[in-house]
């Protein structure tokens, strides 16, 4: 938990909005309001009767602590959730409870500077004098009184988008301050406003400090109101948590072939009336590299989510190393690179790498990892300032960091340029040389052809081809290709040549897909004056993929 807490703290203190609204604004408002309401308050006898400079100091310390708690939880949690970061964390040994505890602790810790800054300003600007015991008790009580706002921030972040979360946090920040009586000394609040304020956590948090500063003790009413708000908001936050579903009880491990890494049996997933994945059977042996080729919207993401335990199957089973996916990921046997997950924002790459290395018993040597992923020059770069290709390389490093026996990589080279893709595949081959199993998906079919020793093709949630690249090409009728350049624009004659199954044209270059290359070449002989640069080659995986994944009713 400590390592993740450091990450949460690091990204909060680097946020300019935190520095401005949690520290700068409360200090500025304190100086302003203390000047406006200077002197002794003349409120009702049941108020605190402190100098305005002291009452406003406590109010503005509460004001700053409120924003620190809300800003460090709501928008960050919403961004982590909608960006897929929490989903990625569920595939690592890091427990969700540790993440939640770190988030709560961070909300408390970042509130301290706000409270202290206003207190120091009160001493320096207005000579506020309290005993050491009053300073200590006031600091602790205001600090603990921040808990309702942390719970509120977690609830907001669990239920809304990052944009809405930030807007709601700001709205609650100012609403609680205004309605909670933090803008004026409590002694001059109207009776109606004071009745409203006394029901809110902001007023009761400040009241803890006012009571201590006036030589008294916090009242039971203050404690009860804060406890009620904290409990209610905490229950809302827990109900709103959207962590990937886990089985309440994990099924026992089953006997499998000792050489088997992945075992999917009759795996199906239905969303309402849509069958996203249907009766998928797949066994993958240790040390193999398997490419999963699936058209968009045909079940790839769902299959990977089922395989990793992120989703529950409607029927069938998924086993990794003979155990449940959740057990395998928690034990560090699996490294995952998801297509859509964003990296944790606001932290440096080097901080992420150090933290994730600490999660595993036998992580990859750091220098080896940096070279394998090609991220040695990115360690001091913030994750939210990385290019798409750089972020992909960091995601690969996080997947490989624990020396996993299985790597599941969803579109690993998306957004990478040619050189970055070459570096990636070189690094992956270095990793698989130690016997790791790799399952990767890609839309760069040449990558599957060149780097996989097995290709699995899915269409409409079902496996339609499974074998070596050559076997899949044969199953898709890729056959061979005859390629040449033409001297005129007429191409309709070529689809009538012997053996030709399809014709492609790119400028002057014509490519004929054929089941009988010899017959096609002889058929071109009468047209020899209209063609040049003739060559014959093997059919490619792309042609086979298009054929295998064509709609079922297509002729």
C-alpha positions as CSV (number, residue, x, y, z in Angstrom):
1,X,0.0,0.0,0.0
2,X,2.8,2.4,0.8
3,X,4.2,2.3,-2.7
4,X,0.8,3.1,-4.2
5,X,0.3,5.8,-1.7
6,X,3.5,7.5,-2.9
7,X,2.1,7.5,-6.4
8,X,-1.1,9.1,-5.3
9,X,0.7,11.7,-3.3
10,X,3.1,12.5,-6.2
11,X,0.4,13.1,-8.7
12,X,-1.6,15.3,-6.3
13,X,1.2,17.7,-5.2
14,X,2.2,18.1,-8.9
15,X,-1.3,19.4,-9.8
16,X,-1.3,23.2,-10.0
17,X,-5.0,23.2,-9.1
18,X,-4.2,21.5,-5.8
19,X,-1.6,24.2,-4.9
20,X,-3.9,27.0,-5.9
21,X,-7.3,25.8,-4.5
22,X,-6.1,23.8,-1.4
23,X,-3.3,26.2,-0.3
24,X,-3.2,29.5,-2.2
25,X,-7.0,30.2,-2.1
26,X,-7.5,29.5,1.6
27,X,-4.5,31.6,2.6
28,X,-5.7,34.4,0.4
29,X,-9.3,34.3,1.6
30,X,-8.0,34.2,5.2
31,X,-6.1,37.4,4.7
32,X,-9.0,39.1,3.0
33,X,-11.8,38.0,5.5
34,X,-9.6,38.6,8.5
35,X,-9.1,42.2,7.4
36,X,-12.8,42.6,6.7
37,X,-14.0,41.1,10.0
38,X,-11.1,42.2,12.2
39,X,-11.6,42.4,16.0
40,X,-13.8,40.5,18.4
41,X,-17.0,38.9,17.1
42,X,-20.2,39.9,18.7
43,X,-22.4,36.9,18.0
44,X,-24.9,35.0,20.1
45,X,-23.7,33.8,23.5
46,X,-23.7,30.2,22.4
47,X,-21.1,30.9,19.7
48,X,-17.3,30.7,20.2
49,X,-16.5,34.3,20.9
50,X,-13.0,34.1,19.4
51,X,-11.2,36.9,17.6
52,X,-12.3,37.0,14.0
53,X,-8.7,36.2,12.9
54,X,-8.8,32.9,14.8
55,X,-12.3,31.9,13.8
56,X,-11.6,32.7,10.1
57,X,-8.2,30.9,10.3
58,X,-10.0,27.7,11.4
59,X,-12.7,28.2,8.8
60,X,-10.2,28.6,5.9
61,X,-8.1,25.7,7.2
62,X,-11.3,23.6,6.8
63,X,-11.9,25.2,3.4
64,X,-8.5,24.1,2.1
65,X,-8.6,20.6,3.7
66,X,-12.0,20.1,2.0
67,X,-10.6,20.8,-1.5
68,X,-7.5,18.7,-0.9
69,X,-9.7,15.7,0.0
70,X,-12.1,16.2,-2.9
71,X,-9.5,16.9,-5.6
72,X,-7.3,14.0,-4.6
73,X,-10.1,11.5,-4.9
74,X,-13.0,12.3,-7.2
75,X,-11.5,13.4,-10.5
76,X,-8.5,11.0,-10.1
77,X,-10.6,8.0,-9.4
78,X,-13.0,8.8,-12.2
79,X,-10.0,9.2,-14.7
80,X,-8.5,5.9,-13.4
81,X,-11.8,4.1,-13.8
82,X,-12.9,5.4,-17.2
83,X,-9.3,5.1,-18.6
84,X,-9.1,1.4,-17.7
85,X,-6.3,1.8,-15.1
86,X,-8.4,0.1,-12.4
87,X,-9.1,-2.8,-14.8
88,X,-5.4,-3.2,-15.5
89,X,-4.6,-3.2,-11.7
90,X,-7.1,-6.1,-11.3
91,X,-4.8,-8.2,-13.5
92,X,-1.8,-7.6,-11.2
93,X,-1.0,-8.8,-7.6
94,X,-2.1,-5.5,-6.2
95,X,-5.3,-5.9,-4.2
96,X,-8.2,-3.5,-4.7
97,X,-8.3,-2.9,-0.9
98,X,-4.7,-1.6,-1.0
99,X,-5.6,0.8,-3.7
100,X,-8.7,2.1,-1.8
101,X,-6.7,2.4,1.4
102,X,-3.9,4.3,-0.4
103,X,-6.5,6.7,-1.9
104,X,-8.0,7.4,1.6
105,X,-4.6,7.9,3.1
106,X,-3.6,10.2,0.3
107,X,-6.8,12.3,0.8
108,X,-5.9,12.7,4.5
109,X,-2.2,13.5,4.0
110,X,-2.7,16.1,1.3
111,X,-5.1,17.9,3.6
112,X,-2.4,18.6,6.1
113,X,-0.5,21.2,4.1
114,X,-3.7,23.2,3.7
115,X,-4.4,23.3,7.4
116,X,-0.8,24.1,8.3
117,X,-0.4,26.8,5.7
118,X,-3.4,28.7,7.0
119,X,-2.2,28.3,10.6
120,X,1.2,29.7,9.8
121,X,-0.4,32.6,8.0
122,X,-2.5,33.3,11.0
123,X,0.6,33.5,13.3
124,X,2.6,35.6,10.9
125,X,-0.1,38.0,9.7
126,X,-2.2,38.4,12.8
127,X,-0.1,37.1,15.7
128,X,-2.6,34.3,16.5
129,X,-1.6,32.7,19.8
130,X,-2.7,29.3,21.0
131,X,-1.1,26.9,23.4
132,X,0.9,23.9,22.0
133,X,-1.9,21.6,23.1
134,X,-4.5,23.7,21.3
135,X,-2.4,23.8,18.1
136,X,-1.9,20.0,18.2
137,X,-5.5,19.1,19.1
138,X,-6.9,21.5,16.5
139,X,-4.6,20.1,13.8
140,X,-5.6,16.5,14.5
141,X,-9.3,17.2,14.8
142,X,-9.5,19.2,11.6
143,X,-7.4,16.5,9.9
144,X,-9.7,13.7,11.0
145,X,-12.7,15.8,10.2
146,X,-11.7,15.6,6.5
147,X,-12.9,12.0,6.2
148,X,-16.5,12.8,5.0
149,X,-15.1,14.7,2.1
150,X,-12.8,11.8,1.2
151,X,-15.8,9.5,1.2
152,X,-17.7,12.0,-0.9
153,X,-14.9,12.2,-3.4
154,X,-14.7,8.4,-3.8
155,X,-18.4,8.2,-4.3
156,X,-18.3,10.9,-7.0
157,X,-15.3,9.4,-8.7
158,X,-17.0,6.0,-8.8
159,X,-20.2,7.2,-10.3
160,X,-19.2,9.9,-12.8
161,X,-16.8,10.8,-15.6
162,X,-13.6,12.7,-14.9
163,X,-15.1,15.9,-16.3
164,X,-18.3,15.7,-14.3
165,X,-16.3,14.6,-11.2
166,X,-14.2,17.7,-11.3
167,X,-17.2,20.0,-11.8
168,X,-19.1,18.3,-8.9
169,X,-16.1,18.5,-6.6
170,X,-15.8,22.2,-7.3
171,X,-19.5,22.7,-6.8
172,X,-19.6,20.8,-3.5
173,X,-16.4,22.7,-2.4
174,X,-18.0,26.1,-2.7
175,X,-21.5,25.0,-1.6
176,X,-20.3,23.4,1.6
177,X,-18.1,26.5,2.3
178,X,-21.0,28.9,1.8
179,X,-23.8,27.0,3.4
180,X,-21.5,25.7,6.1
181,X,-20.7,29.2,7.3
182,X,-17.1,29.3,6.4
183,X,-17.2,32.7,4.7
184,X,-18.0,34.7,7.9
185,X,-17.2,34.3,11.6
186,X,-19.8,31.9,13.1
187,X,-20.9,34.5,15.6
188,X,-22.5,36.7,13.0
189,X,-24.4,34.0,11.1
190,X,-28.1,34.4,11.0
191,X,-30.1,31.9,13.0
192,X,-31.6,30.3,9.9
193,X,-28.2,30.0,8.2
194,X,-26.7,28.7,11.4
195,X,-29.3,26.0,11.6
196,X,-28.5,24.9,8.1
197,X,-24.8,25.0,8.7
198,X,-25.0,22.9,11.8
199,X,-26.3,19.9,9.7
200,X,-23.3,20.0,7.3
201,X,-19.9,18.4,7.7
202,X,-18.0,21.6,6.8
203,X,-19.4,23.6,9.7
204,X,-19.0,20.7,12.1
205,X,-15.4,20.1,11.0
206,X,-14.6,23.7,11.6
207,X,-16.5,23.6,14.9
208,X,-14.0,21.0,16.2
209,X,-11.2,23.6,15.8
210,X,-13.3,26.5,17.1
211,X,-14.1,24.6,20.3
212,X,-10.4,23.7,20.9
213,X,-9.3,27.3,20.2
214,X,-11.8,28.7,22.7
215,X,-10.6,26.3,25.4
216,X,-13.4,23.9,25.2
217,X,-13.9,20.4,23.8
218,X,-15.7,19.2,20.7
219,X,-19.4,18.6,21.4
220,X,-21.2,15.3,20.9
221,X,-23.3,16.9,18.2
222,X,-20.2,17.8,16.1
223,X,-18.9,14.3,16.4
224,X,-22.3,12.7,15.6
225,X,-22.9,14.8,12.5
226,X,-19.4,14.1,11.1
227,X,-19.8,10.4,11.9
228,X,-23.2,10.3,10.2
229,X,-21.9,12.0,7.1
230,X,-18.8,9.8,6.9
231,X,-20.8,6.6,7.4
232,X,-23.4,7.5,4.8
233,X,-21.0,8.7,2.2
234,X,-18.7,5.7,2.8
235,X,-21.6,3.3,2.2
236,X,-22.4,5.2,-1.0
237,X,-18.8,5.0,-2.1
238,X,-18.6,1.3,-1.4
239,X,-21.9,0.7,-3.3
240,X,-20.6,2.7,-6.2
241,X,-17.3,0.9,-6.6
242,X,-17.1,-0.7,-10.0
243,X,-14.2,-3.0,-9.7
244,X,-14.1,-5.9,-12.2
245,X,-16.3,-8.7,-11.0
246,X,-14.6,-11.5,-9.0
247,X,-16.1,-14.8,-8.1
248,X,-17.3,-14.9,-4.5
249,X,-15.7,-18.3,-4.2
250,X,-12.9,-19.4,-6.5
251,X,-13.4,-22.8,-8.1
252,X,-10.8,-25.4,-7.2
253,X,-7.9,-26.0,-9.6
254,X,-8.4,-28.7,-12.1
255,X,-6.1,-31.3,-13.5
256,X,-4.6,-30.2,-16.8
257,X,-1.7,-31.1,-19.0
258,X,1.4,-29.8,-17.2
259,X,2.5,-28.3,-20.6
260,X,-0.7,-26.3,-20.9
261,X,-0.8,-22.6,-20.1
262,X,-4.3,-21.6,-21.3
263,X,-7.4,-23.8,-21.4
264,X,-10.7,-22.4,-22.5
265,X,-13.6,-24.9,-22.6
266,X,-17.0,-24.0,-24.1
267,X,-16.4,-20.4,-23.1
268,X,-19.5,-18.2,-23.9
269,X,-20.6,-14.7,-22.9
270,X,-24.0,-13.1,-23.6
271,X,-24.9,-9.5,-23.2
272,X,-28.7,-9.4,-23.3
273,X,-29.7,-10.7,-26.7
274,X,-26.1,-10.5,-28.1
275,X,-23.9,-13.5,-27.9
276,X,-20.4,-11.9,-27.9
277,X,-18.4,-15.1,-27.4
278,X,-19.8,-18.5,-28.2
279,X,-18.5,-21.9,-27.2
280,X,-14.8,-21.1,-27.6
281,X,-12.4,-24.0,-27.0
282,X,-8.7,-23.2,-27.0
283,X,-5.7,-24.8,-25.4
284,X,-2.3,-23.2,-25.6
285,X,0.9,-25.0,-24.7
286,X,3.8,-23.5,-22.7
287,X,6.4,-21.6,-24.7
288,X,4.2,-21.0,-27.8
289,X,3.4,-17.6,-29.4
290,X,-0.2,-17.3,-30.5
291,X,-1.8,-14.6,-32.5
292,X,-5.5,-13.9,-32.0
293,X,-7.0,-12.3,-35.1
294,X,-10.5,-10.9,-34.8
295,X,-12.4,-8.3,-36.8
296,X,-13.6,-5.2,-34.8
297,X,-16.7,-6.0,-32.8
298,X,-16.4,-9.8,-33.2
299,X,-15.5,-10.8,-29.6
300,X,-11.8,-10.2,-29.2
301,X,-12.0,-7.8,-26.2
302,X,-14.6,-10.0,-24.5
303,X,-12.6,-13.1,-25.0
304,X,-9.5,-11.6,-23.5
305,X,-11.5,-10.2,-20.6
306,X,-13.0,-13.7,-19.9
307,X,-9.5,-15.3,-20.2
308,X,-8.1,-12.8,-17.6
309,X,-11.1,-13.1,-15.2
310,X,-12.1,-9.5,-15.8
311,X,-15.6,-10.7,-16.9
312,X,-17.6,-13.7,-15.7
313,X,-18.5,-16.2,-18.5
314,X,-22.2,-17.0,-19.1
315,X,-21.1,-20.6,-19.5
316,X,-17.9,-22.6,-20.0
317,X,-14.6,-22.2,-18.1
318,X,-11.3,-20.5,-18.4
319,X,-8.1,-21.9,-16.7
320,X,-4.6,-20.5,-16.6
321,X,-2.0,-22.9,-15.4
322,X,-4.8,-25.2,-14.2
323,X,-6.2,-22.6,-11.9
324,X,-8.7,-19.7,-12.2
325,X,-7.6,-16.6,-14.0
326,X,-7.9,-14.5,-10.9
327,X,-5.5,-16.8,-9.0
328,X,-3.0,-16.8,-11.8
329,X,-3.0,-13.0,-12.1
330,X,-2.8,-12.5,-8.3
331,X,0.2,-14.8,-8.1
332,X,2.1,-12.8,-10.7
333,X,2.2,-15.6,-13.4
334,X,0.5,-13.4,-16.0
335,X,1.6,-10.1,-17.5
336,X,-1.1,-8.1,-19.2
337,X,-1.2,-5.3,-21.8
338,X,-4.8,-4.1,-22.5
339,X,-5.7,-2.2,-25.6
340,X,-7.6,0.7,-24.1
341,X,-6.2,1.2,-20.6
342,X,-4.4,4.5,-19.9
343,X,-1.5,4.8,-17.6
344,X,-1.9,6.3,-14.2
345,X,-1.8,10.1,-14.8
346,X,0.5,12.6,-13.2
347,X,3.3,10.2,-12.2
348,X,6.7,9.7,-13.7
349,X,7.5,6.6,-15.7
350,X,10.4,5.7,-13.3
351,X,8.1,5.9,-10.3
352,X,5.7,3.5,-12.0
353,X,8.5,1.1,-12.8
354,X,9.9,1.1,-9.3
355,X,6.5,0.5,-7.8
356,X,5.5,-2.4,-10.0
357,X,8.9,-4.1,-9.6
358,X,8.1,-4.1,-5.8
359,X,4.9,-6.1,-6.4
360,X,6.8,-9.2,-7.7
361,X,9.1,-11.7,-6.1
362,X,11.4,-12.1,-9.0
363,X,11.1,-9.0,-11.3
364,X,13.1,-8.5,-14.4
365,X,16.4,-6.7,-13.8
366,X,15.7,-3.0,-14.4
367,X,18.4,-2.4,-16.9
368,X,17.2,-5.4,-18.9
369,X,13.6,-4.3,-18.8
370,X,14.4,-0.8,-19.9
371,X,16.4,-2.1,-22.9
372,X,13.8,-4.7,-23.8
373,X,11.0,-2.1,-23.8
374,X,13.1,0.8,-25.1
375,X,12.1,3.2,-22.3
376,X,15.4,4.1,-20.8
377,X,15.1,7.7,-21.9
378,X,11.5,8.0,-20.5
379,X,12.1,7.5,-16.8
380,X,11.7,11.1,-15.8
381,X,8.8,11.8,-18.2
382,X,5.3,12.1,-16.8
383,X,2.9,9.5,-18.1
384,X,0.4,12.1,-19.3
385,X,3.1,13.7,-21.5
386,X,4.0,10.6,-23.4
387,X,3.2,10.0,-27.0
388,X,0.9,7.1,-28.0
389,X,3.9,4.9,-29.0
390,X,5.8,5.8,-25.9
391,X,2.9,4.9,-23.7
392,X,2.6,1.6,-25.4
393,X,6.2,0.8,-24.7
394,X,5.6,1.6,-21.0
395,X,2.6,-0.6,-20.9
396,X,4.7,-3.4,-22.3
397,X,7.3,-2.9,-19.6
398,X,4.6,-3.1,-16.9
399,X,3.3,-6.4,-18.5
400,X,6.8,-7.9,-18.6
401,X,8.1,-6.5,-15.4
402,X,7.2,-9.5,-13.2
403,X,8.9,-12.2,-15.4
404,X,5.5,-13.7,-16.1
405,X,5.0,-17.2,-17.5
406,X,2.2,-15.9,-19.7
407,X,2.0,-12.6,-21.6
408,X,-1.4,-11.4,-22.9
409,X,-1.0,-8.5,-25.2
410,X,-4.0,-6.7,-26.8
411,X,-2.9,-4.7,-29.8
412,X,0.6,-4.2,-28.4
413,X,2.0,-2.2,-31.3
414,X,-0.9,0.1,-31.9
415,X,0.3,3.8,-32.2
416,X,4.0,2.7,-32.6
417,X,6.1,3.8,-35.5
418,X,8.1,1.3,-37.5
419,X,11.3,1.6,-35.4
420,X,9.3,1.3,-32.2
421,X,7.6,-1.9,-33.5
422,X,10.9,-3.4,-34.4
423,X,12.2,-2.6,-30.9
424,X,9.1,-4.1,-29.4
425,X,9.3,-7.4,-31.3
426,X,13.0,-7.7,-30.5
427,X,12.3,-7.2,-26.8
428,X,9.4,-9.7,-26.9
429,X,11.6,-12.4,-28.6
430,X,14.2,-11.8,-25.9
431,X,11.5,-12.4,-23.3
432,X,10.0,-15.5,-24.9
433,X,13.5,-17.1,-25.3
434,X,13.2,-18.0,-21.6
435,X,10.1,-20.1,-22.4
436,X,7.2,-17.7,-21.7
437,X,3.9,-18.1,-23.5
438,X,2.5,-15.2,-25.5
439,X,-1.0,-14.6,-26.7
440,X,-1.3,-11.4,-28.7
441,X,-4.0,-9.7,-30.8
442,X,-3.1,-7.4,-33.7
443,X,-4.5,-5.7,-36.8
444,X,-1.1,-5.7,-38.3
445,X,-1.4,-9.1,-40.0
446,X,2.2,-9.2,-41.1
447,X,3.2,-9.3,-37.4
448,X,1.1,-12.4,-36.9
449,X,2.6,-14.0,-40.0
450,X,6.2,-13.2,-39.0
451,X,6.1,-13.6,-35.2
452,X,3.4,-16.2,-34.3
453,X,3.9,-19.9,-34.5
454,X,0.1,-20.3,-34.3
455,X,-2.8,-18.2,-35.5
456,X,-6.4,-18.3,-34.2
457,X,-9.1,-16.5,-36.2
458,X,-12.5,-15.6,-34.8
459,X,-15.6,-14.4,-36.5
460,X,-18.8,-13.4,-34.7
461,X,-17.5,-14.7,-31.4
462,X,-16.5,-18.2,-32.7
463,X,-13.2,-19.7,-33.7
464,X,-13.2,-20.3,-37.5
465,X,-9.5,-21.2,-38.0
466,X,-6.7,-22.4,-35.8
467,X,-3.2,-23.5,-36.9
468,X,0.1,-22.4,-38.2
469,X,0.2,-19.3,-40.4
470,X,0.6,-21.5,-43.4
471,X,-2.4,-23.7,-42.4
472,X,-4.6,-20.7,-41.8
473,X,-3.7,-19.2,-45.1
474,X,-4.5,-22.5,-46.8
475,X,-7.8,-22.7,-44.9
476,X,-8.7,-19.2,-46.1
477,X,-7.9,-20.0,-49.7
478,X,-5.1,-17.5,-49.8
479,X,-3.3,-19.8,-52.3
480,X,-0.6,-17.9,-54.2
481,X,-0.4,-14.5,-55.8
482,X,0.6,-13.4,-59.3
483,X,1.7,-9.7,-59.3
484,X,2.6,-7.6,-62.3
485,X,2.3,-4.1,-63.8
486,X,-0.1,-3.3,-66.7
487,X,0.4,-1.0,-69.6
488,X,-3.2,0.0,-69.8
489,X,-6.2,0.5,-67.5
490,X,-8.2,-2.5,-68.4
491,X,-8.4,-5.1,-65.6
492,X,-11.7,-6.8,-66.3
493,X,-10.0,-9.4,-68.4
494,X,-7.9,-10.6,-65.5
495,X,-10.7,-12.0,-63.3
496,X,-11.5,-14.5,-66.1
497,X,-8.0,-16.0,-66.1
498,X,-7.7,-19.7,-65.0
499,X,-7.4,-20.1,-61.2
500,X,-8.0,-16.5,-60.3
501,X,-10.2,-16.0,-57.2
502,X,-9.9,-12.2,-56.8
503,X,-8.2,-9.2,-58.3
504,X,-6.6,-6.1,-56.6
505,X,-5.3,-3.1,-58.3
506,X,-3.0,-0.3,-56.9
507,X,-2.1,2.1,-59.6
508,X,-0.4,0.2,-62.4
509,X,0.2,-2.9,-60.1
510,X,-2.2,-5.7,-60.4
511,X,-2.3,-8.6,-57.9
512,X,-4.2,-11.8,-58.7
513,X,-5.1,-14.2,-56.0
514,X,-5.1,-17.7,-57.5
515,X,-5.6,-21.3,-56.6
516,X,-3.4,-22.4,-59.5
517,X,-0.5,-20.1,-60.2
518,X,0.8,-22.1,-63.2
519,X,-2.5,-22.0,-65.0
520,X,-2.8,-18.2,-64.3
521,X,0.6,-17.5,-65.6
522,X,-0.1,-19.5,-68.8
523,X,-3.3,-17.6,-69.1
524,X,-1.4,-14.3,-69.1
525,X,0.8,-15.4,-72.0
526,X,-1.6,-14.1,-74.7
527,X,-1.5,-10.7,-72.9
528,X,2.3,-10.6,-72.6
529,X,2.4,-7.3,-74.5
530,X,0.2,-5.6,-71.9
531,X,2.0,-6.7,-68.7
532,X,5.5,-6.4,-67.3
533,X,7.5,-7.2,-64.1
534,X,5.7,-10.5,-63.6
535,X,6.3,-12.2,-60.2
536,X,4.7,-15.2,-58.4
537,X,4.6,-15.4,-54.6
538,X,2.8,-16.9,-51.6
539,X,-0.6,-15.7,-50.6
540,X,-0.7,-13.5,-47.5
541,X,-2.5,-13.8,-44.3
542,X,-4.6,-10.7,-44.9
543,X,-6.3,-12.4,-47.9
544,X,-7.0,-15.5,-45.8
545,X,-8.3,-13.4,-42.9
546,X,-10.7,-11.5,-45.1
547,X,-12.0,-14.7,-46.5
548,X,-12.4,-16.4,-43.2
549,X,-14.1,-13.5,-41.5
550,X,-16.4,-12.5,-44.3
551,X,-20.1,-12.5,-43.3
552,X,-21.6,-16.0,-43.4
553,X,-24.1,-15.1,-46.1
554,X,-21.5,-13.7,-48.4
555,X,-21.0,-15.8,-51.5
